Amino acid sequence: MEYLPDCNAKYKDVDYWNKRYETEESFEWFGDFSKFQHLLVQHVGRDENILMLGCGNSALSLDMYQAGYTSIMNVDYSSVCVESMAERHSDCAGLSWVCMDISHLAFPNASFDVVIEKGTLDAMLVDEEDPWNISDSNAQLMHQVLSEISRVLKPGGRFVSVTFAQPHFRKRLYARTEYRWSINHYHYGDSFHYFLYVLTKGEELSPEDTALERRLRTEAEAPPTVATFEDVENEDFLNNIAL
């Protein structure tokens, strides 16, 4: 495929994305808005203030705007992407575009009703060989990103995460009392299921998720178990990998 990198680690490289966005019009991870709209409308109001993380050249924000969502701030760390998308959608008054690192969001506390990410966290974890034991560097990066998301959410706000990661993997990242949110998850898709997580700020973790957090803390003190997985050299790695 034209945009296939020579290794999956390139998906974390802003230079790779800048070059790709110079010619690629649009690409959708995990299907377009229509595939999970029935879930999103249950948790996101059309008049709420929304932050879209790692927007890329996805049509999600435009599709939501055309469906009646009136205020979506889109951020991406690729300046090429942000400039292109801002120009492309200059006639959409409710859509804004800013170049920003999502691990250091330049917004005040409690700025948004909803924060959405679709495949962004997955792309940040593509170089992991063992989904049960991610590297210290990526664990720290995920904690920084999730802390920032929690910080910019209003009380009662929701973090919506769309991913291929099953709960037994993704909850290991999300189930932390300090983020001050509850965790619910749903799935969509036919032959292959994708997952939509809704984390509500100001609600407590369930007893199950609290127990998971406690167990993970205990595991962190034990010697790590290392497993290896074959590298997936395919543009559809996020769609095909069975996690």
FENKALIN-V338881 format. One record per residue. OMEGA is omega as a letter, one per 20 degrees, with the letter a starting at -180 (none if undefined). BURIAL is # if it has 24 or more other C-alpha atoms within 12 Angstrom, else .. D_LAST is the distance of its C-alpha to the last C-alpha in Angstrom with 2 decimals. Layout:
BEGIN
omega->OMEGA burial->BURIAL d_last->D_LAST
omega->OMEGA burial->BURIAL d_last->D_LAST
END
This chain:
BEGIN
omega->a burial->. d_last->23.00
omega->a burial->. d_last->25.42
omega->a burial-># d_last->23.18
omega->r burial->. d_last->20.83
omega->a burial->. d_last->21.24
omega->r burial->. d_last->22.09
omega->a burial->. d_last->19.14
omega->a burial-># d_last->16.02
omega->a burial->. d_last->17.87
omega->r burial-># d_last->20.28
omega->r burial-># d_last->18.02
omega->a burial-># d_last->19.33
omega->a burial->. d_last->22.89
omega->r burial-># d_last->25.12
omega->r burial->. d_last->27.46
omega->a burial-># d_last->24.88
omega->r burial-># d_last->24.28
omega->a burial-># d_last->28.02
omega->a burial->. d_last->28.79
omega->a burial-># d_last->26.19
omega->r burial-># d_last->27.43
omega->a burial->. d_last->30.96
omega->a burial->. d_last->30.47
omega->a burial->. d_last->27.27
omega->a burial->. d_last->28.17
omega->r burial->. d_last->24.89
omega->a burial->. d_last->21.18
omega->r burial-># d_last->18.67
omega->r burial-># d_last->14.96
omega->r burial-># d_last->13.30
omega->a burial-># d_last->16.75
omega->a burial-># d_last->20.09
omega->a burial-># d_last->21.67
omega->a burial->. d_last->22.78
omega->a burial-># d_last->19.32
omega->r burial-># d_last->18.97
omega->a burial->. d_last->22.64
omega->r burial->. d_last->23.30
omega->a burial-># d_last->21.05
omega->a burial-># d_last->22.27
omega->r burial->. d_last->25.91
omega->a burial->. d_last->25.68
omega->a burial-># d_last->24.92
omega->r burial-># d_last->26.49
omega->a burial->. d_last->30.23
omega->a burial->. d_last->31.73
omega->a burial->. d_last->34.27
omega->r burial-># d_last->31.96
omega->a burial-># d_last->31.62
omega->r burial-># d_last->28.14
omega->r burial-># d_last->26.55
omega->a burial-># d_last->23.95
omega->r burial-># d_last->22.07
omega->a burial-># d_last->21.30
omega->a burial-># d_last->22.81
omega->r burial-># d_last->22.92
omega->r burial-># d_last->24.63
omega->r burial-># d_last->22.64
omega->a burial-># d_last->24.96
omega->a burial-># d_last->23.37
omega->r burial-># d_last->26.27
omega->r burial-># d_last->28.87
omega->r burial->. d_last->27.47
omega->r burial-># d_last->27.52
omega->r burial-># d_last->31.00
omega->r burial->. d_last->32.25
omega->r burial->. d_last->30.96
omega->r burial->. d_last->33.19
omega->a burial-># d_last->31.32
omega->a burial-># d_last->34.12
omega->a burial-># d_last->32.94
omega->r burial-># d_last->29.87
omega->a burial-># d_last->29.91
omega->r burial-># d_last->27.56
omega->r burial-># d_last->26.79
omega->a burial-># d_last->25.35
omega->r burial-># d_last->26.24
omega->r burial-># d_last->27.35
omega->r burial-># d_last->31.03
omega->r burial-># d_last->31.09
omega->a burial-># d_last->28.50
omega->a burial-># d_last->30.30
omega->a burial-># d_last->33.70
omega->a burial-># d_last->32.67
omega->r burial-># d_last->31.00
omega->r burial-># d_last->33.94
omega->a burial->. d_last->36.40
omega->a burial->. d_last->34.58
omega->a burial->. d_last->34.53
omega->a burial->. d_last->37.81
omega->a burial->. d_last->39.17
omega->a burial-># d_last->36.52
omega->a burial->. d_last->38.21
omega->a burial-># d_last->35.32
omega->r burial-># d_last->32.89
omega->a burial-># d_last->33.20
omega->a burial-># d_last->31.58
omega->r burial-># d_last->31.58
omega->a burial-># d_last->30.37
omega->r burial-># d_last->28.80
omega->a burial-># d_last->26.43
omega->r burial-># d_last->24.08
omega->r burial-># d_last->24.37
omega->a burial-># d_last->28.09
omega->a burial-># d_last->28.72
omega->r burial->. d_last->32.42
omega->r burial->. d_last->32.86
omega->r burial->. d_last->34.81
omega->r burial->. d_last->33.40
omega->a burial-># d_last->32.62
omega->a burial-># d_last->32.82
omega->r burial-># d_last->30.25
omega->a burial-># d_last->29.56
omega->r burial-># d_last->26.02
omega->a burial-># d_last->23.56
omega->r burial-># d_last->20.78
omega->a burial-># d_last->18.00
omega->r burial-># d_last->15.85
omega->a burial-># d_last->13.40
omega->r burial-># d_last->15.80
omega->r burial-># d_last->13.95
omega->r burial-># d_last->10.93
omega->a burial-># d_last->13.75
omega->a burial-># d_last->15.29
omega->a burial-># d_last->12.50
omega->a burial-># d_last->12.02
omega->r burial-># d_last->14.22
omega->r burial-># d_last->12.34
omega->a burial->. d_last->12.03
omega->a burial->. d_last->10.83
omega->r burial-># d_last->8.39
omega->a burial-># d_last->10.64
omega->a burial-># d_last->13.70
omega->a burial-># d_last->13.89
omega->r burial->. d_last->17.31
omega->a burial->. d_last->20.30
omega->r burial->. d_last->20.96
omega->r burial-># d_last->17.67
omega->r burial-># d_last->17.86
omega->r burial->. d_last->21.36
omega->r burial->. d_last->20.50
omega->r burial-># d_last->17.96
omega->r burial-># d_last->20.68
omega->a burial-># d_last->23.26
omega->a burial-># d_last->21.47
omega->r burial-># d_last->20.71
omega->r burial-># d_last->24.27
omega->r burial-># d_last->25.65
omega->r burial-># d_last->23.87
omega->a burial-># d_last->25.29
omega->a burial-># d_last->28.64
omega->r burial-># d_last->29.13
omega->r burial-># d_last->28.21
omega->r burial-># d_last->31.24
omega->a burial->. d_last->31.62
omega->r burial-># d_last->29.87
omega->a burial-># d_last->27.78
omega->r burial-># d_last->24.15
omega->a burial-># d_last->21.17
omega->a burial-># d_last->18.89
omega->r burial-># d_last->15.41
omega->a burial-># d_last->13.56
omega->r burial-># d_last->9.95
omega->a burial-># d_last->6.65
omega->r burial-># d_last->5.46
omega->a burial-># d_last->6.00
omega->a burial-># d_last->9.44
omega->r burial->. d_last->9.25
omega->a burial-># d_last->7.80
omega->r burial-># d_last->9.73
omega->r burial-># d_last->12.77
omega->r burial-># d_last->13.41
omega->a burial-># d_last->14.55
omega->a burial-># d_last->16.28
omega->r burial-># d_last->18.16
omega->a burial-># d_last->21.31
omega->a burial-># d_last->24.75
omega->r burial-># d_last->26.17
omega->r burial-># d_last->24.23
omega->r burial-># d_last->26.21
omega->r burial-># d_last->23.84
omega->a burial-># d_last->22.36
omega->r burial-># d_last->18.79
omega->r burial-># d_last->18.10
omega->a burial-># d_last->15.14
omega->r burial-># d_last->15.16
omega->r burial-># d_last->13.21
omega->a burial-># d_last->14.59
omega->a burial->. d_last->14.42
omega->a burial->. d_last->15.60
omega->r burial->. d_last->13.97
omega->a burial->. d_last->10.52
omega->r burial-># d_last->9.92
omega->a burial-># d_last->9.72
omega->r burial-># d_last->10.73
omega->a burial-># d_last->14.09
omega->r burial-># d_last->15.13
omega->a burial-># d_last->18.88
omega->a burial-># d_last->20.35
omega->a burial-># d_last->24.11
omega->r burial-># d_last->26.43
omega->r burial->. d_last->29.11
omega->a burial->. d_last->27.42
omega->r burial->. d_last->26.54
omega->r burial-># d_last->23.30
omega->r burial->. d_last->23.17
omega->r burial->. d_last->24.32
omega->a burial->. d_last->20.83
omega->r burial-># d_last->19.44
omega->r burial-># d_last->22.65
omega->r burial->. d_last->22.13
omega->r burial-># d_last->18.64
omega->a burial-># d_last->20.34
omega->a burial->. d_last->23.11
omega->r burial->. d_last->20.98
omega->r burial-># d_last->19.13
omega->r burial->. d_last->22.61
omega->r burial->. d_last->23.78
omega->a burial->. d_last->20.97
omega->a burial->. d_last->21.84
omega->a burial->. d_last->25.28
omega->r burial->. d_last->24.29
omega->a burial->. d_last->23.86
omega->r burial->. d_last->20.32
omega->a burial->. d_last->18.36
omega->r burial->. d_last->17.10
omega->a burial->. d_last->14.56
omega->r burial->. d_last->13.99
omega->r burial->. d_last->11.54
omega->r burial->. d_last->13.05
omega->a burial->. d_last->13.46
omega->a burial->. d_last->12.38
omega->a burial->. d_last->15.73
omega->a burial->. d_last->15.30
omega->a burial-># d_last->16.05
omega->a burial->. d_last->13.32
omega->a burial-># d_last->10.54
omega->r burial-># d_last->9.18
omega->a burial-># d_last->9.70
omega->a burial->. d_last->8.75
omega->a burial-># d_last->5.82
omega->r burial->. d_last->3.79
omega->none burial->. d_last->0.00
END
